[in-house]
């Protein structure tokens, strides 16, 4: 190979031969094997400052501000592909291309793509290095931004190279920004290509990403590996890779529960992961804010591990009132801020952080004042910061065995229909609820904002295989242990609005009241009413002590509106039809049919009640009692 390269820090023959192959294809000026050290961080961040990509922050130690190309600001879901051998294995919710065809197309994009640049080789581990079966990856990239961000987001460098010995399996992660530098050409602060591909080859455990430098498209250990590839690994090996936070809750009686929760991006997941409970005597500690890998322990319970080592959080809306622990985490420094605003005194700012300052440099590097008429920070701007420096990080966050999960919460952003909290009747019913999860789209993905779409288990953009097979895998997981050992499943909606378009629940730290009720349900002490869609708190079941909020709004937030739910079942029918054929598990169709019958019973009961036929009212039916709000 003609490309200058330092000696490889590994004797793993598959790693060395693959790196040689990619260097021959992409033609970098130099190959650097990353060691993940502080010295490497200092060298690369200095290079980024000198190039104009980074601005060193005066007000936060060892931290940097940068802005991307305006075309490269979010996940590009329309350019994200699952390249399975058979199209049917990708399913109807993924973009598919034949793996041979995709590699043919992308090989030509990669050919010479790193000319004039340095190729960095990063060994990383998703999850603790001392896990029983650590999951390794090797990323090749021509982006210094990616190289330093991977230091924050993963366990990387020399300790991983030391474990990555001959014969060890690893995921091959190839990335280029797609912007070769030719002699005499001046570089730009954020190189990228207008053409973008983020391609996954699940059978090969391989990822190819081209054209984007943005985190979710370029930090391949994150969504690409930890969800799209890992979800297929989990199906093959009998575990779950999920878009979930992990939180430790301790009651005033010092009883500990661990919960997991799945929300679409920008729907409050990070805020819940760093919850500051408002209920006296309760404490919450963070284990992870975005991704959870769940495996069965020897005791038959599901244990969750956070495979990441950093937070890659949405910045706008984060402040001392909404998420004080996130603010404390970034105040400790060692962070990268992308597409936020820059203050004149060398600090960062975004909408929701403080009252607008008099003058900023916005995310497009323009002068900005409150009269500018545009947000100073991009709606999907991010902070990248180490989990270990979060003030509420739990001691168990790096436990290779994970933590036992008592409850799983699913939730989206819906203005109507979905109650504040619903408990499922069983694991199967919980899978049904999660399979119908819907949310209004946010700025975390390219495209129109505010459109309601189905997002099963908050995994729609992150599935590495057919969504129907994914549902069946969830159902199968529920058969692999005793039912009483499985986590209880709840469905929450912090975002329901009233007729005046105001939120019916205050959210943030007050969400601890909902979690407290759910844990009491697990312990058998919380009270609930059955409704057609599941169990909801009885009037007075939530602990509202000290809550300064209109309690009539809370009653409205818990209401199950029959008319709205009849309309919702029609939308669920359309969603299930989209999955199509025999791939959707029959038991989910049966759950939908049972829901329709319960709603029909309630409608009939209402008619009879209005006519005075109380004797046949569904309140007398032993299957469920009608809640009174």
MIBADO-298834 format. One record per residue (C-alpha): residue in one letter; y, x negated, z. Coordinates in steps of 0.02 Angstrom, whole numbers, padded with zeros to 5 digits, always signed. Each point is the difference from the previous one (the first is absolute). Example, Ala and Ser with C-alpha at 12.3 -4.5 7.8 and 13.67 -1.06 7.14 Angstrom:
REM residues 2
A-00225-00615+00390 S+00172-00069-00033 
END
This chain:
REM residues 629
X+00000+00000+00000 X+00169-00071-00049 X+00103+00089+00132 X+00047-00115+00146 X-00084+00059+00159 X-00029-00059+00176 X-00175-00018+00066 X-00081+00167+00041 X-00018+00034+00187 X-00168+00083-00030 X-00166-00050-00074 X-00040+00180-00045 X-00052-00023-00183 X+00045+00177-00053 X+00176-00019+00069 X+00029-00169-00082 X-00068+00052-00171 X+00099+00163+00003 X+00163-00089+00042 X-00032-00125-00141 X-00035+00144-00121 X+00161+00093+00046 X+00105-00159-00007 X-00063-00032-00176 X+00044+00178-00049 X+00173+00014+00082 X+00058-00182-00026 X+00103-00031+00158 X+00094-00164+00022 X-00087-00028+00167 X-00136+00073+00110 X+00029+00008+00188 X-00136+00047+00125 X+00090+00089+00142 X-00036-00053+00180 X+00097+00142+00085 X+00096-00122+00111 X+00175+00010+00070 X+00044-00149-00107 X-00054+00092-00156 X+00102+00152+00053 X+00155-00109+00023 X-00025-00086-00167 X-00026+00161-00100 X+00137+00100+00085 X+00121-00144-00032 X-00049+00001-00183 X+00032+00188-00005 X+00171-00023+00081 X+00046-00137-00124 X-00053+00110-00146 X+00105+00146+00064 X-00149+00114+00035 X+00021-00012+00189 X+00155+00001+00108 X-00027-00075+00171 X+00056+00123+00135 X+00121-00065+00131 X-00038+00137+00126 X-00190-00004+00000 X-00100-00159+00026 X-00107-00065-00142 X+00032+00157-00103 X+00056+00035-00177 X+00082+00133-00110 X-00049+00025-00181 X+00018+00131-00135 X-00116+00039-00143 X+00030+00041-00181 X+00056+00184-00005 X-00155+00040-00105 X-00118-00074+00129 X+00025+00099+00160 X-00160+00100+00037 X-00184+00020-00036 X-00024+00039-00185 X-00137+00130+00013 X+00005+00040-00186 X-00042-00183-00035 X-00136-00013+00134 X-00178+00006-00067 X-00178+00012+00066 X-00107-00091-00128 X-00175+00057+00043 X-00139-00017-00129 X-00011+00189-00018 X+00155+00110-00008 X-00086+00132+00106 X-00006-00123+00145 X+00191-00013+00003 X+00021+00188+00006 X+00143+00114-00050 X+00130-00068+00122 X-00002-00179-00064 X+00059-00080-00161 X-00153-00077-00083 X-00032-00131-00132 X-00161-00083-00050 X-00008-00167+00092 X-00035-00100-00159 X+00146+00082-00090 X+00117-00026+00148 X-00046-00183+00018 X+00025-00025-00186 X+00175+00073+00010 X+00050-00086+00161 X-00071-00169-00049 X+00129-00009-00138 X+00138+00043+00124 X-00062-00134+00119 X-00016-00131-00137 X+00138-00126+00036 X+00080+00121+00124 X+00027-00136+00132 X+00076-00130-00116 X+00142-00089+00086 X-00054+00067+00169 X-00112-00051+00144 X-00167+00086+00027 X-00036+00032+00184 X-00178+00024+00063 X-00007+00099+00163 X-00159+00024+00102 X+00013+00150+00116 X-00104+00108+00114 X+00022+00186+00025 X-00030+00031+00184 X-00039-00126+00136 X-00078-00163-00058 X-00131+00009+00138 X-00065+00171-00055 X-00187+00016-00022 X+00023+00022-00189 X+00175-00062-00045 X+00069+00060-00166 X+00076-00143-00099 X+00113-00006-00151 X+00080-00133-00107 X+00164+00042-00085 X+00072-00099-00144 X+00185+00032-00028 X+00153-00080-00079 X+00119+00081+00126 X+00067-00094+00151 X+00056+00171+00068 X-00183+00054-00001 X-00059-00164+00077 X+00115+00015+00152 X-00027+00187+00019 X-00189-00026+00004 X+00027-00119+00147 X+00070+00150+00095 X-00117+00136-00062 X-00169-00089+00011 X-00095-00134+00093 X+00015-00138-00129 X-00004-00187-00032 X-00101-00140+00075 X-00099+00103+00128 X-00061+00110-00143 X-00039-00146-00114 X-00105-00072+00141 X-00105+00160+00005 X-00008+00027-00188 X-00154-00104-00032 X-00120-00004-00147 X-00088+00166-00022 X+00129+00103+00096 X+00054+00156-00093 X+00185+00023-00037 X+00110+00118-00099 X+00085-00082-00149 X+00184+00048-00005 X+00099-00058-00152 X+00188+00031-00008 X+00144-00054-00110 X+00178+00062-00011 X-00018-00022-00188 X+00156-00106-00025 X-00040-00172-00070 X+00140-00127+00001 X+00023-00099-00159 X+00095-00166-00015 X+00186+00028+00026 X-00023+00181+00056 X+00095+00050+00159 X-00103+00090+00131 X+00054+00165+00080 X-00006+00042+00186 X-00135+00135-00024 X-00110-00038-00151 X-00110+00141-00065 X-00055+00078-00163 X+00042+00174-00061 X-00186+00019-00043 X-00106+00025+00156 X-00185+00018+00038 X-00083+00014+00171 X-00185+00003-00041 X-00150+00011+00115 X-00179-00040-00047 X-00097+00077+00146 X-00175-00051-00055 X+00058-00181-00019 X+00110+00001+00157 X+00144-00065-00107 X+00186+00041-00015 X+00117-00049-00142 X+00186+00037+00021 X+00131-00043-00130 X+00187+00024-00020 X+00058+00056+00173 X+00059-00099+00150 X+00016+00151+00115 X-00106+00001+00158 X-00125+00138-00033 X-00031-00065-00176 X+00005-00185+00039 X-00064-00026+00178 X-00178+00031-00055 X-00075-00004+00174 X+00094+00160+00041 X-00034+00163-00093 X-00098-00082-00142 X-00131-00086+00108 X+00010+00089+00168 X-00012+00174-00078 X-00047+00008-00184 X-00133-00136+00001 X-00047+00023+00183 X-00025+00188-00020 X-00137-00039-00127 X-00069-00134+00115 X-00004+00127+00140 X-00092+00128-00106 X-00131-00130-00048 X-00019-00068+00176 X+00020+00158+00108 X+00177-00015+00072 X+00175+00065-00034 X+00156-00089-00064 X+00146+00118+00035 X+00190+00015-00013 X+00015+00019+00189 X+00097-00064+00149 X-00092-00044+00161 X+00080+00039+00168 X-00051-00026+00181 X+00053+00138+00122 X-00011-00015+00189 X+00025+00152+00112 X+00086+00001+00170 X-00177-00004+00073 X-00030-00162-00098 X-00127+00081-00115 X+00001-00087-00170 X-00027+00081-00170 X+00016-00077-00172 X+00051+00107-00147 X+00016-00026-00187 X+00120+00097-00111 X+00024+00015-00188 X+00166+00047-00080 X+00068-00028-00175 X+00128-00140-00013 X+00171+00038+00077 X-00068+00145+00103 X+00016-00076+00174 X-00155-00108+00012 X+00087-00157+00059 X+00107+00099+00123 X-00158+00075+00076 X-00086-00170+00003 X+00144-00064+00108 X+00018+00162+00099 X+00116+00001+00150 X-00072+00148+00099 X+00123+00120+00081 X-00131+00069+00120 X+00012-00081+00172 X-00138-00122+00042 X-00068-00018-00176 X-00001-00166-00091 X-00037-00039-00182 X-00050-00167-00073 X-00012-00050-00183 X-00157-00064-00084 X+00046+00035-00182 X+00127+00099-00099 X-00077+00022-00172 X-00184-00038-00029 X-00158+00023+00102 X-00179-00052-00036 X-00122+00109+00098 X-00180-00050+00036 X-00133+00066+00117 X-00028-00098+00160 X-00165-00023+00088 X+00042+00150+00109 X+00014+00118-00150 X+00189+00016+00007 X+00122-00043-00139 X+00099-00159+00034 X+00161-00042-00093 X+00068-00171-00048 X+00171-00034-00076 X-00032-00120-00145 X+00183-00052-00012 X+00104-00122+00102 X+00173+00066-00040 X+00106+00155-00021 X+00067+00041-00174 X+00105+00147+00056 X+00123+00114-00087 X+00172-00048+00066 X+00116+00152-00028 X-00005+00121+00145 X-00063-00135+00120 X+00117-00027+00147 X+00010-00016+00188 X-00012+00189+00020 X-00144+00029-00121 X-00104-00158+00025 X+00069-00118+00133 X-00159-00105-00001 X+00014-00036-00186 X+00179-00055+00029 X-00053-00113+00143 X-00136-00074-00112 X+00119-00049-00139 X+00130-00065+00124 X-00129-00134+00045 X+00025-00070-00175 X-00130-00080-00115 X+00027+00144-00122 X+00037+00036-00182 X+00112+00147-00047 X-00008+00064-00178 X+00127+00117-00082 X+00097+00038+00159 X+00188-00033+00013 X+00080-00161+00064 X+00143-00002+00124 X+00146-00120-00016 X-00054-00092+00158 X-00176-00034-00064 X-00102+00144+00067 X-00093+00144-00081 X+00043+00185-00008 X-00072+00161-00069 X+00034+00185+00013 X-00051+00061+00172 X+00019-00169+00084 X+00177+00024+00070 X+00160+00088-00048 X+00053-00066-00171 X+00089-00167+00015 X+00164-00025-00095 X-00070-00117-00132 X-00171-00056-00065 X-00086-00082-00145 X-00119+00135-00063 X-00176-00021-00068 X+00070-00025-00176 X+00110-00145+00064 X+00159+00104-00017 X+00141+00024+00124 X-00032+00160+00097 X+00103+00111+00116 X-00035+00174+00066 X+00101+00068-00147 X-00113-00081-00131 X-00098+00159-00028 X-00173-00082-00005 X-00119-00058+00136 X+00027-00179+00052 X-00187-00027+00023 X-00133+00058-00123 X-00098+00150+00072 X-00159-00105-00010 X+00076-00160+00071 X-00116-00094+00118 X-00015-00114+00149 X-00146-00121+00007 X-00030-00064+00176 X-00146-00062+00109 X-00095+00127+00104 X-00026-00128+00138 X+00185+00001+00047 X+00009+00190+00022 X+00043+00035+00183 X-00128+00142+00008 X-00143-00089-00087 X-00163+00035+00091 X-00104-00148+00062 X-00145+00073-00101 X+00092-00006-00167 X-00095-00155-00054 X-00169+00047+00076 X-00132-00035-00133 X-00105+00145+00065 X+00141+00125-00017 X+00039+00145+00116 X-00095+00165+00023 X+00090+00147-00081 X+00012+00164+00096 X+00101+00099-00128 X+00057-00009-00180 X+00163+00083-00052 X+00043+00045-00179 X+00174+00056-00047 X+00125+00019-00139 X+00178+00054-00029 X+00004+00188-00029 X+00150+00115+00027 X-00107+00157+00015 X-00178+00064+00026 X-00082-00143+00097 X+00014+00022+00190 X+00061-00136+00117 X-00179-00038+00054 X-00172+00070-00040 X-00166-00054+00072 X-00150+00007-00116 X-00156+00094+00055 X-00119-00141-00046 X-00010-00164-00095 X-00043+00097-00159 X+00148+00117+00023 X+00110-00150+00036 X-00052-00082-00163 X+00046+00163-00087 X+00173+00000+00079 X+00026-00183-00044 X-00061+00028-00179 X+00139+00128-00024 X+00138-00104+00079 X+00163+00017-00093 X+00172-00076+00014 X+00167-00008-00086 X+00015-00164-00096 X+00114-00139+00065 X+00085-00155-00069 X-00150-00111+00042 X-00070+00036-00173 X+00090+00001-00166 X+00039+00174-00067 X+00082+00162+00054 X+00030+00024+00187 X-00033+00165+00090 X-00145+00067-00104 X-00147+00072+00100 X-00163-00082-00048 X-00174-00008+00073 X-00031-00164+00088 X-00175+00009+00077 X-00013-00105+00158 X+00168-00076-00058 X-00110-00103-00118 X+00040+00072-00172 X+00087-00158-00066 X-00124-00116+00085 X-00176+00060-00044 X-00111-00125-00089 X-00123+00131-00062 X-00024+00186-00035 X+00088+00113+00125 X-00148+00120+00006 X-00118-00143+00045 X+00127-00053+00130 X-00007+00173+00081 X-00189-00009+00001 X+00008-00172+00081 X+00107+00074+00140 X-00125+00141+00023 X-00144-00125+00003 X+00088-00103+00133 X-00003+00156+00110 X-00190+00007-00010 X-00030-00179+00055 X+00027+00026+00185 X-00005+00138+00131 X+00137+00129-00031 X+00070-00022+00176 X+00032-00185-00035 X+00107+00033-00154 X+00190+00002+00017 X+00080+00173+00002 X+00106+00035-00154 X+00175+00074+00009 X+00124+00050-00136 X+00186-00021+00043 X+00166+00036-00085 X+00154-00069+00087 X+00113+00059-00142 X-00011+00190-00004 X+00169+00084-00022 X+00070+00169+00048 X+00096+00128-00102 X+00158-00100+00035 X-00084-00155-00076 X+00007-00088+00169 X-00153-00090+00069 X-00104+00105+00119 X-00060-00152+00100 X+00103-00151+00059 X-00133-00129-00045 X+00005-00187+00040 X-00038-00031+00186 X-00026+00185+00029 X-00158-00010-00107 X-00082-00069+00157 X-00006+00180+00062 X-00110+00048-00148 X-00113-00150+00027 X-00013+00042+00186 X-00060+00177-00041 X-00126-00068-00125 X-00071-00122+00129 X-00014+00142+00126 X-00098+00096-00132 X-00118-00149-00014 X-00020-00002+00189 X-00029+00188+00003 X+00156+00051+00095 X+00126+00047-00137 X+00018+00183-00046 X-00005+00060-00180 X-00004+00159-00103 X-00113+00018-00150 X+00086+00041-00164 X-00069+00016-00176 X+00042-00184-00033 X-00058-00076+00165 X+00054-00014+00182 X+00184-00009+00049 X+00078-00017+00174 X+00016+00160+00099 X+00175+00048+00055 X+00039-00116+00145 X-00140-00122-00041 X+00119-00139-00053 X+00084-00098+00139 X+00184+00028-00038 X+00065-00068+00165 X+00174-00071-00024 X+00006+00043-00185 X+00177+00050-00047 X-00041+00099-00155 X-00003+00183-00050 X-00174+00055+00055 X+00002+00149-00118 X+00002-00125-00142 X-00159-00078+00068 X-00086+00169-00003 X+00052+00017-00182 X-00066-00175-00036 X-00172+00053+00065 X-00006+00165-00095 X-00141+00032-00123 X+00077+00109-00135 X-00136+00098-00090 X+00099+00029-00158 X+00043-00184-00017 X-00181-00048+00029 X-00068+00122-00128 X+00116-00085-00125 X-00058-00170+00064 X-00183+00041-00034 X+00043+00033-00181 X+00079-00173-00010 X-00154-00075+00083 X-00106+00088-00132 X+00103-00087-00134 X-00018-00168+00088 X-00188+00017+00016 X-00011+00055-00182 X+00090-00160-00048 X-00137-00102+00085 X-00119+00104-00105 X-00183+00019-00036 X-00136-00035+00125 X+00088-00149+00077 X+00092+00101+00132 X-00119+00022+00147 X-00063+00180+00015 X+00037+00006+00185 X+00187-00017-00036 X-00006+00149-00118 X-00091+00093+00138 X+00137-00047+00125 X+00131+00066-00121 X-00097+00160-00024 X-00015+00024+00188 X+00188-00027+00018 X+00034+00134-00131 X-00112+00122+00094 X+00087-00032+00165 X+00170+00027-00081 X-00062+00160-00082 X-00064+00061+00168 X+00170-00035+00077 X+00091+00091-00141 X-00117+00149+00019 X+00025-00003+00187 X+00188+00003-00022 X-00014+00152-00114 X-00113+00090+00121 X+00109-00047+00146 X+00152+00075-00086 X-00102+00159-00029 X-00051+00006+00181 X-00184-00042-00029 X-00004-00119+00147 X-00187+00019+00029 X-00042-00096-00157 X+00139-00129+00016 X-00056-00181-00020 X+00061-00035+00177 X-00165+00077+00053 X-00100-00115-00114 X-00091-00133+00102 X+00018-00131-00137 X+00182-00036+00038 X+00146+00072+00095 X+00167+00030-00081 X+00139-00107+00074 X+00154+00085+00070 X+00162-00093-00036 
END
